[in-house]
Amino acid sequence: MNVSTHSLIHRRMKLFVEFIAPEQAKREKLKNQTQQIKDCIERHANDDGYTIISSVNSGSFAKKTGLRRYMQGDSEVEGQDIDIAFTLEDKDPKGNTLGCLVDVFEGYLNACWPESNVGHTRSSATISFEGSKNRFDAVPLIKTKRLNIQKLIRRNNEKRQSSVKKQTEFIRKRSDESNDIKGVVKFNDCLRLVKWWRYQQQSNSGIFGNDENDKKVPSFLLDLLCAKAYDELKVRATYIETLARWFGYLAHVTRNREEILFNDFIQIHSDREQALWKVIDPIDDLNNVVYNWKDIKIDELADWFENSRDAINRAIRYDREEDDNSSMDCLVQLFGSSIKTQSKNL
């Protein structure tokens, strides 16, 4: 279904894409705060005898797939976290093999900013500065003998293979490739739309939710699903047409539990443990991102994709019929009331 780049629905989506991206004016401040965190942790780690090889931005901030924070009406979007990955030599000051350093990093942040909100996740020490709604995640990684491959040790001692460089490259490669496709639609912006859509769907779900203790659809899973949809379908001339095709494809893949694999970094894949569905980490093919998912979660995600595919196609049909209110109602179903607010002057 072709959609004109002059259509109202495309102009609405184009404005919304610009709105959901983090505010450019705040990026410089975030960079400065990031550097302060790097300096704090590197200084304390050096004093304690640890060797930090590198500290680099990672996650959605580095991939340019982050979202602005927006907590109004029925839209509950936390905004992007700023991840900083610290790679350390694999020995502690006594020559012992390093274990998890999340609690150590948390202590460093507390020492530098005792009045700020410091905490932790399974994999990172976290800080939110006073007066700021952004959260910074300091992730300790351990050097391995393999080039650009690090070891992540979580607070429960679970170990994962990781690569900050390759994870960023995986997304940015597709964004760069989409830049060469005629039109304004870019892979990373479509991924932003899907992440924003995830929050709206979670707000109406009985399985997932947006509250702190609710189960959530991980951003990393959406990275992989969108990458697979892009690999199969690329992008079209309009955002709405691209998402219509992606959601249709992902509805089929999810409902039928089709295995998702990538050959970006691994050509011959290892045998994997049995699971209801397999979405495989492109850097660590022993890591099935949905290994623990039961039917109820998979079916809920499939329902989201199916319902959203249908809502998008209704929105396109109403737009062609110049029923602008009905078209907007469908978009609100997908993205929340924020899209209506941002489109009110069109």
C-alpha positions in Angstrom: 0.0 0.0 0.0 1.8 3.2 -1.2 1.4 6.4 0.8 2.2 9.8 -0.7 4.9 11.8 0.9 2.5 14.8 0.6 -0.2 13.0 2.6 -1.4 14.4 6.0 -0.5 11.1 7.7 3.1 11.2 6.5 3.4 14.8 7.6 2.0 13.9 11.0 4.4 11.0 11.4 7.4 13.1 10.2 6.7 15.7 12.9 6.2 13.0 15.5 9.6 11.4 14.7 11.3 14.8 15.2 9.5 15.2 18.6 10.3 11.8 20.1 14.1 12.1 19.6 16.0 13.5 22.6 16.3 17.2 22.6 19.5 18.2 20.7 20.0 21.2 23.0 20.5 19.0 26.0 23.0 16.7 24.3 26.0 18.8 25.1 25.0 18.9 28.8 24.7 15.1 28.8 28.1 14.8 27.2 29.6 16.9 30.0 27.9 14.9 32.7 29.1 11.7 31.0 32.7 12.9 31.1 32.3 13.8 34.8 31.2 10.2 35.5 34.1 8.8 33.5 36.6 10.9 35.4 35.1 9.9 38.8 35.2 6.2 38.2 38.5 6.2 36.4 40.1 8.2 39.3 38.7 6.0 42.0 39.5 2.8 40.1 43.1 3.9 39.6 43.4 4.7 43.3 42.1 1.2 44.1 44.6 -0.5 41.7 42.2 -1.4 38.9 43.2 -0.9 35.3 40.5 0.7 33.1 41.4 0.2 29.4 38.6 2.3 27.9 35.4 4.1 28.8 33.0 4.7 25.9 29.3 5.7 25.4 27.1 2.8 24.6 23.4 1.8 24.4 20.8 4.0 22.7 22.8 7.2 23.2 25.6 5.8 21.1 23.2 4.1 18.6 21.1 7.3 18.2 17.9 5.4 19.0 17.1 7.0 22.3 13.8 8.7 23.2 12.9 11.9 25.0 11.3 11.7 28.4 7.5 12.3 28.2 5.2 11.7 31.1 1.9 13.3 30.2 -1.6 12.0 29.7 -1.6 8.4 28.7 1.9 8.5 27.4 4.5 7.1 29.8 8.0 7.2 28.2 10.9 7.3 30.6 13.4 8.7 28.1 16.8 7.4 27.2 19.4 6.2 29.7 23.0 7.1 29.0 25.1 4.0 29.2 28.9 4.3 29.7 30.8 1.1 29.3 34.1 0.7 31.2 36.4 -2.1 30.0 38.9 -3.3 32.7 41.9 -5.6 32.7 40.8 -9.0 34.1 42.8 -9.0 37.3 42.2 -7.2 40.6 45.0 -5.4 42.5 45.9 -8.7 44.2 46.2 -10.5 40.9 42.9 -12.4 41.3 40.4 -12.8 38.4 37.9 -9.9 38.5 34.3 -10.6 39.5 31.3 -8.3 39.4 32.2 -4.7 40.0 28.8 -3.1 40.0 28.7 -2.5 43.7 32.3 -1.1 43.6 31.2 1.4 40.9 28.1 2.3 42.9 30.4 3.2 45.8 32.5 5.4 43.5 29.5 7.3 42.3 28.3 7.8 45.9 31.7 9.1 46.9 31.6 11.7 44.1 27.9 12.7 44.4 26.5 11.8 47.9 23.5 14.0 47.4 22.4 12.4 44.1 20.2 9.4 43.4 22.7 6.6 43.1 21.7 2.9 42.8 22.2 -0.1 40.6 20.7 -2.6 38.2 21.8 -6.1 37.6 24.5 -5.0 35.3 25.3 -1.3 36.1 25.8 1.3 38.8 23.3 4.2 38.2 23.1 7.9 38.9 20.5 10.6 38.3 21.8 14.1 39.1 19.7 16.4 41.2 17.4 18.4 38.9 17.9 16.0 36.0 15.5 13.3 34.8 18.2 11.4 32.9 19.8 8.3 34.3 23.4 7.3 33.7 24.4 3.7 33.8 28.0 2.8 34.4 28.6 -0.7 33.2 31.8 -2.6 34.2 33.1 -5.0 31.5 36.1 -7.2 31.6 38.6 -7.6 28.8 38.9 -11.0 27.2 41.5 -12.5 24.8 39.1 -11.9 21.8 39.4 -8.5 20.1 36.5 -6.2 20.9 34.8 -8.8 23.0 34.2 -8.2 26.7 32.7 -10.2 29.6 29.8 -8.9 31.5 29.3 -10.2 35.1 26.0 -9.3 36.7 25.3 -8.9 40.4 23.9 -12.5 40.5 27.2 -13.7 39.0 25.5 -14.5 35.7 28.1 -14.1 32.9 27.5 -12.8 29.4 29.6 -12.1 26.4 29.4 -8.5 25.2 30.9 -6.1 22.7 30.1 -2.4 23.0 31.7 -1.7 19.6 29.8 -4.4 17.8 26.5 -3.7 19.4 26.7 -0.1 18.3 28.0 -1.1 14.9 25.1 -3.6 14.5 22.5 -0.7 14.7 24.4 2.1 13.0 25.3 -0.1 10.0 21.6 -0.4 9.2 21.0 3.3 9.9 23.9 4.3 7.6 22.6 1.9 4.9 19.1 3.4 5.1 20.6 6.8 4.5 21.4 5.7 1.0 17.7 4.8 0.3 15.8 7.7 -1.3 13.6 9.5 1.1 13.5 10.8 4.7 12.9 7.4 6.5 15.8 6.1 8.4 16.2 2.8 10.3 17.1 4.4 13.6 14.1 6.7 13.5 11.8 3.7 12.8 13.4 1.9 15.8 12.6 5.0 17.9 9.0 4.8 16.8 8.8 1.1 17.7 10.3 1.8 21.1 7.8 4.6 21.8 5.0 2.3 20.5 6.2 -0.3 23.1 5.4 2.0 26.0 1.9 2.7 24.7 1.2 -1.0 24.3 2.6 -1.8 27.7 0.3 0.8 29.3 -2.8 -1.2 28.1 -1.4 -4.7 28.7 -2.2 -7.2 31.3 1.1 -9.0 30.8 3.6 -6.1 30.5 3.6 -2.7 32.1 5.4 0.6 32.5 5.7 0.7 36.3 9.0 0.0 37.9 8.3 -3.6 39.0 6.3 -4.6 35.8 7.6 -7.0 33.2 8.7 -5.1 30.1 9.5 -5.9 26.5 13.3 -5.3 26.4 14.7 -2.6 24.2 17.4 -5.1 23.0 14.7 -7.4 21.8 13.1 -4.6 19.8 16.6 -3.8 18.4 16.8 -7.3 17.0 13.3 -7.6 15.8 13.5 -4.2 13.9 16.9 -5.2 12.5 15.4 -8.4 11.1 12.4 -6.5 9.7 14.8 -4.0 8.1 17.0 -6.8 6.6 13.9 -8.4 5.0 11.9 -5.3 4.0 14.2 -2.2 4.2 12.4 1.1 4.5 9.8 2.8 2.3 9.2 6.4 1.3 7.0 7.1 4.4 7.2 6.1 8.1 3.7 4.8 8.2 4.1 2.5 5.2 7.4 1.2 6.6 5.8 0.4 10.0 2.8 -1.2 8.3 5.1 -3.6 6.5 7.3 -4.2 9.5 4.4 -4.9 11.9 2.9 -7.3 9.4 6.2 -9.2 9.1 6.9 -9.3 12.8 3.3 -10.4 13.6 3.9 -13.5 11.4 7.4 -14.1 12.8 6.3 -13.8 16.4 3.0 -15.7 16.1 4.8 -18.6 14.4 7.8 -18.5 16.7 10.2 -18.2 13.7 13.9 -18.3 14.7 15.7 -15.0 14.3 19.4 -15.2 13.5 22.0 -12.7 12.1 25.3 -13.3 10.3 26.8 -9.9 10.9 29.6 -11.3 13.1 29.0 -15.0 13.3 28.8 -17.1 10.1 28.5 -20.6 11.6 26.1 -20.7 14.6 26.4 -22.9 17.6 23.6 -25.4 18.6 21.2 -23.7 21.0 19.1 -25.0 23.9 15.5 -25.7 23.1 13.1 -22.8 23.8 9.6 -21.8 22.6 11.1 -19.0 20.5 14.6 -18.1 19.6 15.8 -14.5 19.0 19.6 -14.8 19.0 22.1 -12.2 20.1 24.2 -11.4 17.1 27.4 -11.1 19.2 26.8 -14.2 21.4 24.8 -16.9 19.7 24.5 -18.9 22.9 22.3 -16.0 24.2 18.7 -16.5 23.3 17.1 -13.1 24.3 13.7 -14.8 24.8 14.9 -18.0 26.3 12.7 -17.7 29.4 9.6 -16.4 27.6 6.4 -18.5 27.9 3.6 -18.7 25.5 1.6 -15.9 27.3 4.4 -13.4 26.7 5.0 -14.4 23.1 1.3 -14.4 22.3 0.9 -10.9 23.9 3.7 -9.5 21.7 2.2 -11.2 18.6 -1.2 -9.6 19.5 0.4 -6.2 19.7 2.0 -6.6 16.2 -1.2 -7.9 14.7 -3.5 -5.3 16.2 -1.0 -2.5 15.3 -0.7 -3.7 11.7 -4.4 -3.5 11.4 -4.6 -0.1 13.1 -1.9 1.3 10.8 -3.7 0.1 7.7 -7.0 1.6 8.9 -5.2 4.9 9.6 -3.9 4.8 6.0 -7.3 4.1 4.6 -9.0 6.9 6.6 -6.2 9.3 5.4 -7.0 8.5 1.8 -10.7 9.0 2.5 -9.8 12.4 4.1 -11.3 11.2 7.4 -8.6 12.9 9.4 -10.2 12.4 12.8 -10.5 8.7 12.4 -7.0 8.4 11.0 -5.7 10.3 14.0 -7.7 8.0 16.4 -5.8 5.0 14.9 -2.5 6.8 15.4 -3.3 7.6 19.0 -4.1 3.9 19.5 -0.6 3.1 18.3 1.5 5.9 19.9 -0.6 7.6 22.6 -2.1 11.0 22.8 1.3 12.7 22.3 1.1 12.2 18.6 -2.2 14.2 18.5 -0.6 17.0 20.5 2.3 17.3 18.2 0.1 17.3 15.1 -2.5 19.8 16.2 -1.2 22.6 13.9 -1.4 20.5 10.7 
